[in-house]
Amino acid sequence: MTVRAGREFLAIPGPTTMPDQVLQAMHRPALDIYSAEMLELTESLLRDLSKLFATMGKSYIYIANGHGAWEATLSNVLSRGDKVLVLESGRFAIGWGQAAAAMGADVEVLKGDWRRAIRPAEVEERLRRDKEHKIKAILAVQVDTASGAYNDIEAIGKAIKAAGHPALFMVDTVASLGCMPFEMDKWYVDVAMSGSQKGLMTPPGLGFVAANDRAWDAHKKADLRTPYWDWTEREGSEHYRKYAGTAPVHLLFALREAINMLHAEGLENAFERHRLLGEAVRRAVAVWGEGQVLGFNIAEPAERSNTVTTVTVKGADPAAIQRYAKEKCGVVLGTGIGDLQGQAFRIAHMGHVNAPMILGTLGVVEVALTALNIPHGKAGADAAIQWLGENVKA
Ligand SMILES: Cc1ncc(COP(=O)(O)O)c(C=O)c1O
């Protein structure tokens, strides 16, 4: 017996649920890529992406996933042999650093661990020791989607300034843009990147990069540049060059609609929605944790992301919980990855999510825990309901 008829619900951290309006926006013929309508579409998106990153700098759209956008950031500002400092807080900054190393950079990892966010004081201390300013770029993620860590990018930006270090500060916002505040210019970020398939509610396949003047200065000297990623290639008046070739017309239709939806909701409201729903998930996990099997991967409450929660499982099989949720109830939970493979599952709460999606997901996890006889504190979903009832005002 199953209770899974109806639409399967993706509670994975990307690709996330796409709104019907976004899907429908793509259900139309392509545009002439040289038409005024197409030019206007591109201009409006580049403008709005810079606003989303909160920068006066320029934005670029790549036909690429997050890995592609990583490569875009690196190739535009680095030269072979440049030293890059990677700030560890899980899996994704490490992956970005591995791309840099493969491209010829000299990569050093500032050790963190999978249970906590980056410590700004440790960043400052490392940079103060780099008296010759060998480090040319610093890579960090705002949210690590594997560990569930939220990094305080503002505090890290201040630490870099306090050390008086000129390295470019480069930030991955793949799992946070449109969901949690991000202030590229105010927080001293020089290069930011993101992808379409999480908070931006658009199909996978678009990568975004924003760059300020300092990044552009480095760009002029960078020798890792290649034609597809190159910012200079994408400047100028010829629209075709903005994408280094044919525009991904339908993905742009989708993105336009998704950003329109974010504007209609109001970015601040979207951030608050993520905070409320993220906390609802955390209330439930805290209660389940009383059974001593489930727990938060991120030890410090302030370091837990509003977009994804990584739930550790000790003495039971997280895959069994995922299997039950999917096969019996139609909810797909995220799997534990990297160091947490086989030891965790993840609940995404990013993008096009509302209370029934989150409460339904929490309810299904609780059904799975009950059916599988996994010890857990009872009424976790109830704690989430209580939280929302008290905080989403009538
Ligand atoms: C924080 C973060 N950065 C980068 C990536 C890589 O993005 P993609 O899988 O689109 O290449 C991911 C993917 O989940 C991510 O979560």
The ligand as an SDF file (V2000), in Angstrom:
LIG
                    3D

 16 16  0  0  0  0  0  0  0  0999 V2000
   26.4150   25.9520   -3.1780 C   0  0  0  0  0  0  0  0  0  0  0  0
   26.5520   25.2630   -4.5020 C   0  0  0  0  0  0  0  0  0  0  0  0
   27.4900   25.6810   -5.3580 N   0  0  0  0  0  0  0  0  0  0  0  0
   27.6540   25.1090   -6.5580 C   0  0  0  0  0  0  0  0  0  0  0  0
   26.8880   24.0460   -6.9500 C   0  0  0  0  0  0  0  0  0  0  0  0
   27.1270   23.4070   -8.2680 C   0  0  0  0  0  0  0  0  0  0  0  0
   26.0630   23.6970   -9.0990 O   0  0  0  0  0  0  0  0  0  0  0  0
   25.6800   22.7560  -10.3210 P   0  0  0  0  0  0  0  0  0  0  0  0
   25.2620   21.4420   -9.7520 O   0  0  0  0  0  0  0  0  0  0  0  0
   24.5590   23.5140  -10.9660 O   0  0  0  0  0  0  0  0  0  0  0  0
   26.8710   22.6470  -11.1960 O   0  0  0  0  0  0  0  0  0  0  0  0
   25.8850   23.5670   -6.1040 C   0  0  0  0  0  0  0  0  0  0  0  0
   25.0240   22.4510   -6.4800 C   0  0  0  0  0  0  0  0  0  0  0  0
   24.2210   21.9610   -5.7380 O   0  0  0  0  0  0  0  0  0  0  0  0
   25.7180   24.2000   -4.8520 C   0  0  0  0  0  0  0  0  0  0  0  0
   24.7840   23.7800   -4.0030 O   0  0  0  0  0  0  0  0  0  0  0  0
  1  2  1  0
  2  3  1  0
  2 15  2  0
  3  4  2  0
  4  5  1  0
  5  6  1  0
  5 12  2  0
  6  7  1  0
  7  8  1  0
  8  9  2  0
  8 10  1  0
  8 11  1  0
 12 13  1  0
 12 15  1  0
 13 14  2  0
 15 16  1  0
M  END
$$$$
